């Protein structure tokens, strides 16, 4: 297993138009994702921020949705939206 010394995370909201999530009523709902990348060297704030739009584009391409449907959010927003999830943090 390859381990990285420095890990960074980007958090995104995916618009309900993507059709990836539904609320209790079955209506389309926004959903949220986090992308973590590891590096062997530290990155500056500017470098980390500069990677955000590129990562959003990669996520959009992977999901086959318009990049406009992917909006960067803060870690706090991500945590708030996912606090009820049963997913365990690694």
C-alpha positions in Angstrom: 0.0 0.0 0.0 1.3 3.4 -0.9 1.0 6.0 1.8 1.2 9.7 1.4 2.6 12.1 3.9 0.2 15.0 3.3 -3.5 14.4 2.7 -5.9 17.1 1.5 -9.7 16.9 1.1 -12.2 18.8 -1.2 -15.9 18.8 -0.5 -18.7 19.2 -3.0 -22.4 19.5 -3.3 -23.9 17.6 -6.3 -27.1 19.2 -7.5 -30.4 17.3 -7.3 -30.6 17.5 -11.1 -27.9 14.8 -11.2 -30.5 12.4 -9.9 -28.1 10.7 -7.5 -30.1 11.1 -4.3 -33.7 11.3 -3.1 -35.3 12.6 0.1 -37.8 10.8 2.3 -40.6 11.8 -0.1 -38.8 10.4 -3.1 -38.1 13.8 -4.6 -34.7 14.5 -6.1 -32.2 15.9 -3.5 -28.7 17.3 -3.5 -26.0 15.0 -2.3 -22.5 15.5 -1.1 -19.1 14.0 -1.8 -15.5 14.3 -0.5 -12.4 13.7 -2.5 -9.1 13.0 -0.7 -5.7 13.0 -2.3 -2.4 12.3 -0.8 0.9 13.9 -1.7 4.5 13.3 -0.7 5.2 17.1 -0.4 3.1 19.7 1.3 0.9 22.0 -0.8 0.3 25.7 -0.3 -3.2 27.0 0.2 -3.1 28.4 -3.3 -2.2 25.0 -4.8 -4.9 23.3 -2.8 -7.5 25.9 -3.8 -6.3 25.7 -7.4 -6.9 21.9 -7.5 -10.6 22.3 -6.5 -12.0 23.2 -10.0 -9.9 20.5 -11.6 -11.2 17.9 -9.1 -14.8 19.1 -9.7 -14.3 18.6 -13.4 -13.0 15.1 -12.8 -15.9 14.2 -10.6 -18.3 15.6 -13.2 -16.7 13.6 -15.9 -16.8 10.4 -13.8 -20.5 10.9 -13.0 -21.2 12.1 -16.6 -22.9 15.3 -15.4 -22.3 19.0 -16.2 -19.6 20.4 -14.0 -22.0 23.3 -13.2 -24.0 20.8 -11.0 -20.9 20.4 -8.7 -20.4 23.2 -6.2 -17.5 23.4 -3.8 -18.5 23.6 -0.1 -16.7 23.8 3.2 -15.8 20.8 5.3 -18.3 22.2 7.9 -21.1 22.2 5.4 -20.2 18.7 4.3 -20.1 17.5 7.9 -23.5 19.2 8.7 -25.1 17.6 5.6 -23.7 14.1 6.4 -24.0 14.0 10.2 -26.9 11.5 10.1 -25.1 9.2 7.7 -24.2 5.7 8.9 -20.9 5.9 7.1 -17.9 5.5 9.4 -14.9 7.8 8.9 -11.7 6.0 8.2 
